[in-house]
Amino acid sequence: MPPHSQLDHHKLLMYLKQTLDKYVESDYTLIYFHHGMTSENKLSLSWLRDAYREFERKYKKNIKAFYIVHPTMFIRTVLIFFKPLISFKFGRKIHYVNYLSELEEIVKCDQLVIPSRVRAYDDKIRLNLKPSVVPGPISPPRSPPLPFQQFGVPLSVLRERGADSDGIPLVMRDTISFLREQGLQTEGIFRRSANVSLVKNIQLKYNSGEEVNFFQIEDVHLAAVILKTFLRELPEPLLTFKLYNDVVNFQNVDTESQVITIQNMLMSLPEENYASLRFLIQFLAQVSAENEVNKMTNTNLAVVFGPNLLWGQDAAMTLSSIGPINNFTRTLLDLHKEVFAQ
């Protein structure tokens, strides 16, 4: 946090709101790194109070969790002080994380922009612990995928073990088949969160080779979250790292050339990626066609799915490119009939 003398903290609050506006229409998580606060840059209690009041319901309804990394007695005391102002529902979303290794169990730290001094501080406090209580490494070696694993597995592997003849992965086929029949007119589909334990349970079933029947579960939002989670946990995004620069620069393509440009871009995709993308986009077009009921236009769907279709190998690049990625996704939805006409 910059000191008061260098930056107007009220203007900073307005900047934070403007930044969050890009994300709050769908599920999101906030991670706050507390290390680095000093007497010079410490936020006043009145600023914190105003900040909480400034973020109205639209910012709070879709936040899944608020993680405070490296909390001190000060920040714990502040939260106790504000307890009467904080709603019970929001209060349950606040979690303390003592080490980056604990954070790694929740999110992929390599996709976060973590300041070097925060990592250095984490190393320091880990070294000061007794060997018997030192948390494990931040990035443990990846174990080979389970025989039936569906999440976090390359599409090329899934094509060999559970995809249909068109190369559509099992999870995508199950969720989209169910949502196509029972979710198209559900208001806010893909914007609502689902019970975390239920999501993990479904993932475990898939990864263990158990059958998952969403028609028996009858939970539209659970199926929607599972679909987004599957896409987000792919080792490489559906649109591939190779297309990252082309997608980010697509905003410079003139309108008349957009269809042919997208077609040329997608020609470089592996067969299983292309088949899955076409399957997904054609389904999302069906969702958008019911937008008067479900409130999910192509623009809204692009905000939700853009970050799940493409991200950069560098987290900072992804954050700065979220607008162009969403713009490309919206255009792909707008022009899907022409793009996939072949």
Summary of the structure (lengths in Angstrom):
residues: 342
radius of gyration: 21.7
end to end distance: 51.9
largest distance: 64.6
contacts: 950
relative contact order: 0.09
helix: 56%
strand: 5%
